Amino acid sequence: MIRLAAFALMLFDAPAAAKPYGALGTEPFWSLSIEPKTITFDQMDHPKVRQATPKPRKTKYGRLYWTRRISVAIISNQPCSDGMSEYVYRDDVTVTVDGKKFLGCGGPRHLPKGASKP
């Protein structure tokens, strides 16, 4: 019984896993996931690019992630539209993969006031 109680305490005291940060773009379609250990860039009809997640550098406007193949600039609290839906995302995101730049949106999304759900 004591072991079970100790195990239950460990479960409830354990830190919650960080949610991955997601971003996306259109023309061409791409997505980005920043997880605690890996950054993954996925572009339609191309192999995924994965790199170890570096410690982000804070900037005046947001944060930067820099790896050998992927760099990510997140401008926080700069509302962004994906151009394909009525959703608005919290952040403006620029991703550069192997020297090619991709513009998109990231973070939580919401519908603007008065917009209808798709």
Backbone atoms as SQL, in Angstrom:
CREATE TABLE atoms (id INTEGER PRIMARY KEY, chain TEXT, resi INTEGER, resn TEXT, atom TEXT, x REAL, y REAL, z REAL);
INSERT INTO atoms VALUES
  (1, 'A', 1, 'MET', 'N', 0.825, -1.189, 0.000),
  (2, 'A', 1, 'MET', 'CA', 0.000, 0.000, 0.000),
  (3, 'A', 1, 'MET', 'C', 0.873, 1.259, 0.000),
  (4, 'A', 2, 'ILE', 'N', 1.955, 1.239, 0.770),
  (5, 'A', 2, 'ILE', 'CA', 2.858, 2.394, 0.816),
  (6, 'A', 2, 'ILE', 'C', 3.503, 2.600, -0.546),
  (7, 'A', 3, 'ARG', 'N', 3.897, 1.513, -1.205),
  (8, 'A', 3, 'ARG', 'CA', 4.507, 1.624, -2.526),
  (9, 'A', 3, 'ARG', 'C', 3.524, 2.239, -3.523),
  (10, 'A', 4, 'LEU', 'N', 2.278, 1.824, -3.479),
  (11, 'A', 4, 'LEU', 'CA', 1.264, 2.350, -4.380),
  (12, 'A', 4, 'LEU', 'C', 1.067, 3.856, -4.144),
  (13, 'A', 5, 'ALA', 'N', 1.016, 4.275, -2.897),
  (14, 'A', 5, 'ALA', 'CA', 0.856, 5.687, -2.574),
  (15, 'A', 5, 'ALA', 'C', 2.065, 6.490, -3.068),
  (16, 'A', 6, 'ALA', 'N', 3.265, 5.954, -2.897),
  (17, 'A', 6, 'ALA', 'CA', 4.474, 6.637, -3.358),
  (18, 'A', 6, 'ALA', 'C', 4.463, 6.757, -4.884),
  (19, 'A', 7, 'PHE', 'N', 4.013, 5.691, -5.573),
  (20, 'A', 7, 'PHE', 'CA', 3.937, 5.710, -7.026),
  (21, 'A', 7, 'PHE', 'C', 2.920, 6.761, -7.489),
  (22, 'A', 8, 'ALA', 'N', 1.764, 6.830, -6.819),
  (23, 'A', 8, 'ALA', 'CA', 0.743, 7.822, -7.166),
  (24, 'A', 8, 'ALA', 'C', 1.283, 9.232, -6.969),
  (25, 'A', 9, 'LEU', 'N', 2.030, 9.471, -5.921),
  (26, 'A', 9, 'LEU', 'CA', 2.621, 10.794, -5.691),
  (27, 'A', 9, 'LEU', 'C', 3.602, 11.145, -6.804),
  (28, 'A', 10, 'MET', 'N', 4.392, 10.158, -7.240),
  (29, 'A', 10, 'MET', 'CA', 5.351, 10.398, -8.320),
  (30, 'A', 10, 'MET', 'C', 4.612, 10.790, -9.603),
  (31, 'A', 11, 'LEU', 'N', 3.492, 10.131, -9.889),
  (32, 'A', 11, 'LEU', 'CA', 2.739, 10.435, -11.097),
  (33, 'A', 11, 'LEU', 'C', 2.180, 11.853, -11.067),
  (34, 'A', 12, 'PHE', 'N', 1.602, 12.241, -9.950),
  (35, 'A', 12, 'PHE', 'CA', 0.973, 13.556, -9.879),
  (36, 'A', 12, 'PHE', 'C', 1.985, 14.675, -9.704),
  (37, 'A', 13, 'ASP', 'N', 3.162, 14.393, -9.204),
  (38, 'A', 13, 'ASP', 'CA', 4.188, 15.417, -9.036),
  (39, 'A', 13, 'ASP', 'C', 5.101, 15.540, -10.256),
  (40, 'A', 14, 'ALA', 'N', 4.955, 14.609, -11.208),
  (41, 'A', 14, 'ALA', 'CA', 5.825, 14.642, -12.382),
  (42, 'A', 14, 'ALA', 'C', 5.504, 15.869, -13.230),
  (43, 'A', 15, 'PRO', 'N', 6.528, 16.532, -13.771),
  (44, 'A', 15, 'PRO', 'CA', 6.265, 17.693, -14.611),
  (45, 'A', 15, 'PRO', 'C', 5.543, 17.278, -15.886),
  (46, 'A', 16, 'ALA', 'N', 4.622, 18.105, -16.335),
  (47, 'A', 16, 'ALA', 'CA', 3.888, 17.816, -17.563),
  (48, 'A', 16, 'ALA', 'C', 4.829, 17.942, -18.751),
  (49, 'A', 17, 'ALA', 'N', 4.644, 17.061, -19.720),
  (50, 'A', 17, 'ALA', 'CA', 5.468, 17.116, -20.925),
  (51, 'A', 17, 'ALA', 'C', 5.103, 18.372, -21.710),
  (52, 'A', 18, 'ALA', 'N', 6.116, 19.030, -22.254),
  (53, 'A', 18, 'ALA', 'CA', 5.879, 20.235, -23.039),
  (54, 'A', 18, 'ALA', 'C', 5.162, 19.869, -24.337),
  (55, 'A', 19, 'LYS', 'N', 4.165, 20.661, -24.707),
  (56, 'A', 19, 'LYS', 'CA', 3.459, 20.422, -25.957),
  (57, 'A', 19, 'LYS', 'C', 4.346, 20.879, -27.103),
  (58, 'A', 20, 'PRO', 'N', 4.315, 20.154, -28.212),
  (59, 'A', 20, 'PRO', 'CA', 5.105, 20.600, -29.362),
  (60, 'A', 20, 'PRO', 'C', 4.567, 21.918, -29.910),
  (61, 'A', 21, 'TYR', 'N', 5.461, 22.738, -30.441),
  (62, 'A', 21, 'TYR', 'CA', 5.064, 23.964, -31.110),
  (63, 'A', 21, 'TYR', 'C', 4.839, 23.610, -32.564),
  (64, 'A', 22, 'GLY', 'N', 3.740, 24.047, -33.140),
  (65, 'A', 22, 'GLY', 'CA', 3.450, 23.741, -34.529),
  (66, 'A', 22, 'GLY', 'C', 3.350, 24.990, -35.379),
  (67, 'A', 23, 'ALA', 'N', 3.793, 24.877, -36.614),
  (68, 'A', 23, 'ALA', 'CA', 3.686, 25.952, -37.595),
  (69, 'A', 23, 'ALA', 'C', 3.372, 25.328, -38.944),
  (70, 'A', 24, 'LEU', 'N', 2.818, 26.147, -39.844),
  (71, 'A', 24, 'LEU', 'CA', 2.487, 25.639, -41.176),
  (72, 'A', 24, 'LEU', 'C', 2.520, 26.767, -42.178),
  (73, 'A', 25, 'GLY', 'N', 2.576, 26.366, -43.442),
  (74, 'A', 25, 'GLY', 'CA', 2.562, 27.339, -44.522),
  (75, 'A', 25, 'GLY', 'C', 1.940, 26.732, -45.758),
  (76, 'A', 26, 'THR', 'N', 1.591, 27.600, -46.704),
  (77, 'A', 26, 'THR', 'CA', 0.991, 27.151, -47.956),
  (78, 'A', 26, 'THR', 'C', 1.807, 27.691, -49.118),
  (79, 'A', 27, 'GLU', 'N', 1.622, 27.046, -50.239),
  (80, 'A', 27, 'GLU', 'CA', 2.305, 27.440, -51.489),
  (81, 'A', 27, 'GLU', 'C', 3.800, 27.580, -51.341),
  (82, 'A', 28, 'PRO', 'N', 4.543, 26.548, -51.127),
  (83, 'A', 28, 'PRO', 'CA', 4.142, 25.149, -51.037),
  (84, 'A', 28, 'PRO', 'C', 3.671, 24.794, -49.619),
  (85, 'A', 29, 'PHE', 'N', 2.892, 23.719, -49.520),
  (86, 'A', 29, 'PHE', 'CA', 2.421, 23.259, -48.216),
  (87, 'A', 29, 'PHE', 'C', 3.574, 22.678, -47.416),
  (88, 'A', 30, 'TRP', 'N', 3.679, 23.120, -46.166),
  (89, 'A', 30, 'TRP', 'CA', 4.724, 22.602, -45.271),
  (90, 'A', 30, 'TRP', 'C', 4.228, 22.673, -43.836),
  (91, 'A', 31, 'SER', 'N', 4.873, 21.912, -42.967),
  (92, 'A', 31, 'SER', 'CA', 4.575, 21.984, -41.535),
  (93, 'A', 31, 'SER', 'C', 5.874, 21.849, -40.754),
  (94, 'A', 32, 'LEU', 'N', 5.845, 22.361, -39.543),
  (95, 'A', 32, 'LEU', 'CA', 7.014, 22.337, -38.666),
  (96, 'A', 32, 'LEU', 'C', 6.546, 21.958, -37.271),
  (97, 'A', 33, 'SER', 'N', 7.304, 21.107, -36.619),
  (98, 'A', 33, 'SER', 'CA', 7.028, 20.747, -35.233),
  (99, 'A', 33, 'SER', 'C', 8.312, 20.932, -34.437),
  (100, 'A', 34, 'ILE', 'N', 8.218, 21.695, -33.344),
  (101, 'A', 34, 'ILE', 'CA', 9.365, 21.867, -32.453),
  (102, 'A', 34, 'ILE', 'C', 9.023, 21.146, -31.159),
  (103, 'A', 35, 'GLU', 'N', 9.702, 20.055, -30.926),
  (104, 'A', 35, 'GLU', 'CA', 9.504, 19.256, -29.716),
  (105, 'A', 35, 'GLU', 'C', 10.748, 19.396, -28.841),
  (106, 'A', 36, 'PRO', 'N', 10.672, 18.934, -27.599),
  (107, 'A', 36, 'PRO', 'CA', 11.824, 19.103, -26.711),
  (108, 'A', 36, 'PRO', 'C', 13.145, 18.578, -27.275),
  (109, 'A', 37, 'LYS', 'N', 13.101, 17.494, -28.045),
  (110, 'A', 37, 'LYS', 'CA', 14.358, 16.917, -28.545),
  (111, 'A', 37, 'LYS', 'C', 14.583, 17.079, -30.045),
  (112, 'A', 38, 'THR', 'N', 13.504, 17.312, -30.816),
  (113, 'A', 38, 'THR', 'CA', 13.632, 17.312, -32.269),
  (114, 'A', 38, 'THR', 'C', 12.797, 18.407, -32.925),
  (115, 'A', 39, 'ILE', 'N', 13.385, 19.058, -33.934),
  (116, 'A', 39, 'ILE', 'CA', 12.653, 19.935, -34.838),
  (117, 'A', 39, 'ILE', 'C', 12.453, 19.133, -36.117),
  (118, 'A', 40, 'THR', 'N', 11.200, 19.083, -36.598),
  (119, 'A', 40, 'THR', 'CA', 10.901, 18.352, -37.822),
  (120, 'A', 40, 'THR', 'C', 10.218, 19.276, -38.811),
  (121, 'A', 41, 'PHE', 'N', 10.767, 19.353, -40.020),
  (122, 'A', 41, 'PHE', 'CA', 10.177, 20.120, -41.108),
  (123, 'A', 41, 'PHE', 'C', 9.684, 19.130, -42.145),
  (124, 'A', 42, 'ASP', 'N', 8.433, 19.278, -42.562),
  (125, 'A', 42, 'ASP', 'CA', 7.828, 18.361, -43.522),
  (126, 'A', 42, 'ASP', 'C', 7.220, 19.171, -44.657),
  (127, 'A', 43, 'GLN', 'N', 7.742, 18.962, -45.868),
  (128, 'A', 43, 'GLN', 'CA', 7.208, 19.622, -47.055),
  (129, 'A', 43, 'GLN', 'C', 6.657, 18.548, -47.975),
  (130, 'A', 44, 'MET', 'N', 5.462, 18.791, -48.503),
  (131, 'A', 44, 'MET', 'CA', 4.813, 17.830, -49.376),
  (132, 'A', 44, 'MET', 'C', 5.758, 17.367, -50.487),
  (133, 'A', 45, 'ASP', 'N', 5.801, 16.062, -50.704),
  (134, 'A', 45, 'ASP', 'CA', 6.608, 15.438, -51.761),
  (135, 'A', 45, 'ASP', 'C', 8.125, 15.582, -51.568),
  (136, 'A', 46, 'HIS', 'N', 8.559, 15.829, -50.318),
  (137, 'A', 46, 'HIS', 'CA', 9.988, 15.909, -49.997),
  (138, 'A', 46, 'HIS', 'C', 10.250, 15.090, -48.734),
  (139, 'A', 47, 'PRO', 'N', 11.464, 14.603, -48.561),
  (140, 'A', 47, 'PRO', 'CA', 11.782, 13.900, -47.311),
  (141, 'A', 47, 'PRO', 'C', 11.740, 14.859, -46.124),
  (142, 'A', 48, 'LYS', 'N', 11.328, 14.351, -44.969),
  (143, 'A', 48, 'LYS', 'CA', 11.317, 15.168, -43.761),
  (144, 'A', 48, 'LYS', 'C', 12.741, 15.529, -43.374),
  (145, 'A', 49, 'VAL', 'N', 12.900, 16.702, -42.796),
  (146, 'A', 49, 'VAL', 'CA', 14.203, 17.128, -42.285),
  (147, 'A', 49, 'VAL', 'C', 14.075, 17.207, -40.772),
  (148, 'A', 50, 'ARG', 'N', 14.934, 16.462, -40.072),
  (149, 'A', 50, 'ARG', 'CA', 14.923, 16.458, -38.607),
  (150, 'A', 50, 'ARG', 'C', 16.284, 16.897, -38.092),
  (151, 'A', 51, 'GLN', 'N', 16.235, 17.713, -37.042),
  (152, 'A', 51, 'GLN', 'CA', 17.449, 18.174, -36.377),
  (153, 'A', 51, 'GLN', 'C', 17.194, 18.176, -34.871),
  (154, 'A', 52, 'ALA', 'N', 18.258, 18.061, -34.108),
  (155, 'A', 52, 'ALA', 'CA', 18.128, 18.164, -32.656),
  (156, 'A', 52, 'ALA', 'C', 17.684, 19.588, -32.315),
  (157, 'A', 53, 'THR', 'N', 16.780, 19.710, -31.366),
  (158, 'A', 53, 'THR', 'CA', 16.276, 21.030, -30.981),
  (159, 'A', 53, 'THR', 'C', 17.318, 21.763, -30.147),
  (160, 'A', 54, 'PRO', 'N', 17.791, 22.911, -30.651),
  (161, 'A', 54, 'PRO', 'CA', 18.744, 23.700, -29.858),
  (162, 'A', 54, 'PRO', 'C', 17.986, 24.536, -28.836),
  (163, 'A', 55, 'LYS', 'N', 18.719, 25.100, -27.913),
  (164, 'A', 55, 'LYS', 'CA', 18.118, 26.037, -26.973),
  (165, 'A', 55, 'LYS', 'C', 17.733, 27.288, -27.766),
  (166, 'A', 56, 'PRO', 'N', 16.490, 27.773, -27.616),
  (167, 'A', 56, 'PRO', 'CA', 16.103, 28.946, -28.399),
  (168, 'A', 56, 'PRO', 'C', 16.805, 30.206, -27.919),
  (169, 'A', 57, 'ARG', 'N', 17.060, 31.097, -28.871),
  (170, 'A', 57, 'ARG', 'CA', 17.616, 32.409, -28.538),
  (171, 'A', 57, 'ARG', 'C', 16.457, 33.399, -28.494),
  (172, 'A', 58, 'LYS', 'N', 16.315, 34.091, -27.385),
  (173, 'A', 58, 'LYS', 'CA', 15.248, 35.084, -27.267),
  (174, 'A', 58, 'LYS', 'C', 15.664, 36.347, -27.998),
  (175, 'A', 59, 'THR', 'N', 14.695, 36.950, -28.691),
  (176, 'A', 59, 'THR', 'CA', 14.927, 38.205, -29.385),
  (177, 'A', 59, 'THR', 'C', 13.897, 39.221, -28.897),
  (178, 'A', 60, 'LYS', 'N', 14.024, 40.417, -29.373),
  (179, 'A', 60, 'LYS', 'CA', 13.083, 41.474, -29.012),
  (180, 'A', 60, 'LYS', 'C', 11.655, 41.106, -29.435),
  (181, 'A', 61, 'TYR', 'N', 11.521, 40.347, -30.520),
  (182, 'A', 61, 'TYR', 'CA', 10.212, 40.054, -31.084),
  (183, 'A', 61, 'TYR', 'C', 9.725, 38.630, -30.861),
  (184, 'A', 62, 'GLY', 'N', 10.574, 37.752, -30.415),
  (185, 'A', 62, 'GLY', 'CA', 10.170, 36.357, -30.240),
  (186, 'A', 62, 'GLY', 'C', 11.362, 35.482, -29.906),
  (187, 'A', 63, 'ARG', 'N', 11.573, 34.455, -30.729),
  (188, 'A', 63, 'ARG', 'CA', 12.710, 33.570, -30.480),
  (189, 'A', 63, 'ARG', 'C', 13.209, 32.946, -31.783),
  (190, 'A', 64, 'LEU', 'N', 14.467, 32.507, -31.742),
  (191, 'A', 64, 'LEU', 'CA', 15.131, 31.882, -32.883),
  (192, 'A', 64, 'LEU', 'C', 15.642, 30.503, -32.504),
  (193, 'A', 65, 'TYR', 'N', 15.518, 29.584, -33.423),
  (194, 'A', 65, 'TYR', 'CA', 16.126, 28.258, -33.296),
  (195, 'A', 65, 'TYR', 'C', 17.078, 28.124, -34.473),
  (196, 'A', 66, 'TRP', 'N', 18.295, 27.685, -34.226),
  (197, 'A', 66, 'TRP', 'CA', 19.296, 27.621, -35.277),
  (198, 'A', 66, 'TRP', 'C', 19.981, 26.271, -35.238),
  (199, 'A', 67, 'THR', 'N', 19.873, 25.517, -36.351),
  (200, 'A', 67, 'THR', 'CA', 20.587, 24.244, -36.473),
  (201, 'A', 67, 'THR', 'C', 21.381, 24.272, -37.781),
  (202, 'A', 68, 'ARG', 'N', 22.072, 23.198, -38.035),
  (203, 'A', 68, 'ARG', 'CA', 22.886, 23.116, -39.251),
  (204, 'A', 68, 'ARG', 'C', 22.018, 23.233, -40.511),
  (205, 'A', 69, 'ARG', 'N', 20.803, 22.656, -40.495),
  (206, 'A', 69, 'ARG', 'CA', 19.960, 22.650, -41.692),
  (207, 'A', 69, 'ARG', 'C', 18.689, 23.484, -41.586),
  (208, 'A', 70, 'ILE', 'N', 18.231, 23.732, -40.374),
  (209, 'A', 70, 'ILE', 'CA', 16.961, 24.440, -40.172),
  (210, 'A', 70, 'ILE', 'C', 17.177, 25.647, -39.265),
  (211, 'A', 71, 'SER', 'N', 16.617, 26.786, -39.685),
  (212, 'A', 71, 'SER', 'CA', 16.524, 27.924, -38.759),
  (213, 'A', 71, 'SER', 'C', 15.058, 28.351, -38.718),
  (214, 'A', 72, 'VAL', 'N', 14.615, 28.735, -37.532),
  (215, 'A', 72, 'VAL', 'CA', 13.229, 29.126, -37.322),
  (216, 'A', 72, 'VAL', 'C', 13.210, 30.456, -36.582),
  (217, 'A', 73, 'ALA', 'N', 12.522, 31.442, -37.166),
  (218, 'A', 73, 'ALA', 'CA', 12.318, 32.731, -36.508),
  (219, 'A', 73, 'ALA', 'C', 10.833, 32.853, -36.202),
  (220, 'A', 74, 'ILE', 'N', 10.511, 32.950, -34.921),
  (221, 'A', 74, 'ILE', 'CA', 9.124, 33.080, -34.482),
  (222, 'A', 74, 'ILE', 'C', 8.922, 34.490, -33.960),
  (223, 'A', 75, 'ILE', 'N', 8.022, 35.238, -34.609),
  (224, 'A', 75, 'ILE', 'CA', 7.675, 36.571, -34.136),
  (225, 'A', 75, 'ILE', 'C', 6.399, 36.402, -33.324),
  (226, 'A', 76, 'SER', 'N', 6.544, 36.463, -32.016),
  (227, 'A', 76, 'SER', 'CA', 5.428, 36.199, -31.115),
  (228, 'A', 76, 'SER', 'C', 4.399, 37.320, -31.132),
  (229, 'A', 77, 'ASN', 'N', 3.153, 36.896, -30.940),
  (230, 'A', 77, 'ASN', 'CA', 2.036, 37.837, -30.838),
  (231, 'A', 77, 'ASN', 'C', 1.914, 38.745, -32.056),
  (232, 'A', 78, 'GLN', 'N', 2.282, 38.223, -33.216),
  (233, 'A', 78, 'GLN', 'CA', 2.111, 38.923, -34.486),
  (234, 'A', 78, 'GLN', 'C', 1.078, 38.113, -35.261),
  (235, 'A', 79, 'PRO', 'N', -0.219, 38.462, -35.148),
  (236, 'A', 79, 'PRO', 'CA', -1.264, 37.650, -35.779),
  (237, 'A', 79, 'PRO', 'C', -0.949, 37.343, -37.234),
  (238, 'A', 80, 'CYS', 'N', -1.287, 36.128, -37.634),
  (239, 'A', 80, 'CYS', 'CA', -0.918, 35.626, -38.950),
  (240, 'A', 80, 'CYS', 'C', -2.080, 34.818, -39.528),
  (241, 'A', 81, 'SER', 'N', -2.375, 35.033, -40.791),
  (242, 'A', 81, 'SER', 'CA', -3.392, 34.259, -41.495),
  (243, 'A', 81, 'SER', 'C', -2.697, 33.303, -42.450),
  (244, 'A', 82, 'ASP', 'N', -3.200, 32.074, -42.515),
  (245, 'A', 82, 'ASP', 'CA', -2.576, 31.098, -43.408),
  (246, 'A', 82, 'ASP', 'C', -2.974, 31.309, -44.866),
  (247, 'A', 83, 'GLY', 'N', -3.910, 32.222, -45.142),
  (248, 'A', 83, 'GLY', 'CA', -4.304, 32.519, -46.510),
  (249, 'A', 83, 'GLY', 'C', -5.257, 31.510, -47.129),
  (250, 'A', 84, 'MET', 'N', -5.544, 30.426, -46.417),
  (251, 'A', 84, 'MET', 'CA', -6.411, 29.382, -46.967),
  (252, 'A', 84, 'MET', 'C', -7.681, 29.205, -46.142),
  (253, 'A', 85, 'SER', 'N', -7.662, 29.619, -44.890),
  (254, 'A', 85, 'SER', 'CA', -8.820, 29.457, -44.014),
  (255, 'A', 85, 'SER', 'C', -9.083, 30.780, -43.318),
  (256, 'A', 86, 'GLU', 'N', -10.121, 30.807, -42.525),
  (257, 'A', 86, 'GLU', 'CA', -10.413, 32.025, -41.773),
  (258, 'A', 86, 'GLU', 'C', -9.642, 32.077, -40.450),
  (259, 'A', 87, 'TYR', 'N', -8.891, 31.023, -40.145),
  (260, 'A', 87, 'TYR', 'CA', -8.172, 30.990, -38.876),
  (261, 'A', 87, 'TYR', 'C', -7.056, 32.025, -38.828),
  (262, 'A', 88, 'VAL', 'N', -6.838, 32.537, -37.629),
  (263, 'A', 88, 'VAL', 'CA', -5.724, 33.439, -37.360),
  (264, 'A', 88, 'VAL', 'C', -4.846, 32.755, -36.323),
  (265, 'A', 89, 'TYR', 'N', -3.546, 32.756, -36.562),
  (266, 'A', 89, 'TYR', 'CA', -2.585, 32.135, -35.652),
  (267, 'A', 89, 'TYR', 'C', -1.904, 33.214, -34.830),
  (268, 'A', 90, 'ARG', 'N', -1.380, 32.831, -33.689),
  (269, 'A', 90, 'ARG', 'CA', -0.750, 33.797, -32.785),
  (270, 'A', 90, 'ARG', 'C', 0.548, 34.367, -33.331),
  (271, 'A', 91, 'ASP', 'N', 1.333, 33.554, -34.050),
  (272, 'A', 91, 'ASP', 'CA', 2.695, 33.958, -34.417),
  (273, 'A', 91, 'ASP', 'C', 2.928, 33.961, -35.926),
  (274, 'A', 92, 'ASP', 'N', 3.814, 34.829, -36.344),
  (275, 'A', 92, 'ASP', 'CA', 4.339, 34.862, -37.702),
  (276, 'A', 92, 'ASP', 'C', 5.641, 34.056, -37.671),
  (277, 'A', 93, 'VAL', 'N', 5.820, 33.127, -38.606),
  (278, 'A', 93, 'VAL', 'CA', 6.970, 32.218, -38.568),
  (279, 'A', 93, 'VAL', 'C', 7.699, 32.224, -39.907),
  (280, 'A', 94, 'THR', 'N', 9.027, 32.298, -39.840),
  (281, 'A', 94, 'THR', 'CA', 9.873, 32.140, -41.019),
  (282, 'A', 94, 'THR', 'C', 10.803, 30.966, -40.759),
  (283, 'A', 95, 'VAL', 'N', 10.781, 30.004, -41.678),
  (284, 'A', 95, 'VAL', 'CA', 11.634, 28.813, -41.561),
  (285, 'A', 95, 'VAL', 'C', 12.566, 28.794, -42.761),
  (286, 'A', 96, 'THR', 'N', 13.834, 28.541, -42.521),
  (287, 'A', 96, 'THR', 'CA', 14.788, 28.362, -43.608),
  (288, 'A', 96, 'THR', 'C', 15.354, 26.949, -43.495),
  (289, 'A', 97, 'VAL', 'N', 15.201, 26.180, -44.582),
  (290, 'A', 97, 'VAL', 'CA', 15.682, 24.798, -44.611),
  (291, 'A', 97, 'VAL', 'C', 16.643, 24.661, -45.779),
  (292, 'A', 98, 'ASP', 'N', 17.874, 24.294, -45.478),
  (293, 'A', 98, 'ASP', 'CA', 18.912, 24.131, -46.499),
  (294, 'A', 98, 'ASP', 'C', 18.968, 25.346, -47.428),
  (295, 'A', 99, 'GLY', 'N', 18.823, 26.550, -46.859),
  (296, 'A', 99, 'GLY', 'CA', 18.935, 27.786, -47.620),
  (297, 'A', 99, 'GLY', 'C', 17.655, 28.256, -48.286),
  (298, 'A', 100, 'LYS', 'N', 16.567, 27.469, -48.240),
  (299, 'A', 100, 'LYS', 'CA', 15.295, 27.861, -48.856),
  (300, 'A', 100, 'LYS', 'C', 14.351, 28.387, -47.782),
  (301, 'A', 101, 'LYS', 'N', 13.776, 29.576, -48.016),
  (302, 'A', 101, 'LYS', 'CA', 12.931, 30.248, -47.025),
  (303, 'A', 101, 'LYS', 'C', 11.455, 29.895, -47.225),
  (304, 'A', 102, 'PHE', 'N', 10.759, 29.653, -46.091),
  (305, 'A', 102, 'PHE', 'CA', 9.331, 29.356, -46.070),
  (306, 'A', 102, 'PHE', 'C', 8.663, 30.300, -45.072),
  (307, 'A', 103, 'LEU', 'N', 7.573, 30.940, -45.489),
  (308, 'A', 103, 'LEU', 'CA', 6.832, 31.853, -44.625),
  (309, 'A', 103, 'LEU', 'C', 5.529, 31.189, -44.204),
  (310, 'A', 104, 'GLY', 'N', 5.157, 31.377, -42.940),
  (311, 'A', 104, 'GLY', 'CA', 3.920, 30.774, -42.470),
  (312, 'A', 104, 'GLY', 'C', 3.508, 31.296, -41.114),
  (313, 'A', 105, 'CYS', 'N', 2.646, 30.527, -40.479),
  (314, 'A', 105, 'CYS', 'CA', 2.033, 30.900, -39.210),
  (315, 'A', 105, 'CYS', 'C', 2.235, 29.786, -38.195),
  (316, 'A', 106, 'GLY', 'N', 2.195, 30.154, -36.906),
  (317, 'A', 106, 'GLY', 'CA', 2.368, 29.128, -35.887),
  (318, 'A', 106, 'GLY', 'C', 1.705, 29.493, -34.574),
  (319, 'A', 107, 'GLY', 'N', 1.760, 28.547, -33.663),
  (320, 'A', 107, 'GLY', 'CA', 1.163, 28.738, -32.348),
  (321, 'A', 107, 'GLY', 'C', -0.323, 28.463, -32.370),
  (322, 'A', 108, 'PRO', 'N', -1.002, 28.793, -31.292),
  (323, 'A', 108, 'PRO', 'CA', -2.447, 28.550, -31.214),
  (324, 'A', 108, 'PRO', 'C', -3.196, 29.312, -32.306),
  (325, 'A', 109, 'ARG', 'N', -4.294, 28.723, -32.752),
  (326, 'A', 109, 'ARG', 'CA', -5.106, 29.378, -33.775),
  (327, 'A', 109, 'ARG', 'C', -6.508, 29.644, -33.232),
  (328, 'A', 110, 'HIS', 'N', -7.167, 30.618, -33.822),
  (329, 'A', 110, 'HIS', 'CA', -8.544, 30.932, -33.441),
  (330, 'A', 110, 'HIS', 'C', -9.251, 31.585, -34.622),
  (331, 'A', 111, 'LEU', 'N', -10.565, 31.601, -34.540),
  (332, 'A', 111, 'LEU', 'CA', -11.357, 32.284, -35.549),
  (333, 'A', 111, 'LEU', 'C', -11.553, 33.719, -35.098),
  (334, 'A', 112, 'PRO', 'N', -11.446, 34.687, -36.003),
  (335, 'A', 112, 'PRO', 'CA', -11.707, 36.068, -35.613),
  (336, 'A', 112, 'PRO', 'C', -13.184, 36.231, -35.214),
  (337, 'A', 113, 'LYS', 'N', -13.470, 37.273, -34.464),
  (338, 'A', 113, 'LYS', 'CA', -14.851, 37.545, -34.074),
  (339, 'A', 113, 'LYS', 'C', -15.726, 37.634, -35.309),
  (340, 'A', 114, 'GLY', 'N', -16.885, 36.995, -35.234),
  (341, 'A', 114, 'GLY', 'CA', -17.840, 37.048, -36.330),
  (342, 'A', 114, 'GLY', 'C', -17.619, 36.033, -37.421),
  (343, 'A', 115, 'ALA', 'N', -16.497, 35.328, -37.408),
  (344, 'A', 115, 'ALA', 'CA', -16.233, 34.326, -38.449),
  (345, 'A', 115, 'ALA', 'C', -17.007, 33.048, -38.133),
  (346, 'A', 116, 'SER', 'N', -17.420, 32.366, -39.176),
  (347, 'A', 116, 'SER', 'CA', -18.137, 31.102, -38.970),
  (348, 'A', 116, 'SER', 'C', -17.152, 29.955, -38.988),
  (349, 'A', 117, 'LYS', 'N', -17.481, 28.903, -38.230),
  (350, 'A', 117, 'LYS', 'CA', -16.598, 27.739, -38.204),
  (351, 'A', 117, 'LYS', 'C', -16.656, 27.027, -39.542),
  (352, 'A', 118, 'PRO', 'N', -15.474, 26.587, -40.055),
  (353, 'A', 118, 'PRO', 'CA', -15.445, 25.894, -41.347),
  (354, 'A', 118, 'PRO', 'C', -16.096, 24.533, -41.266);
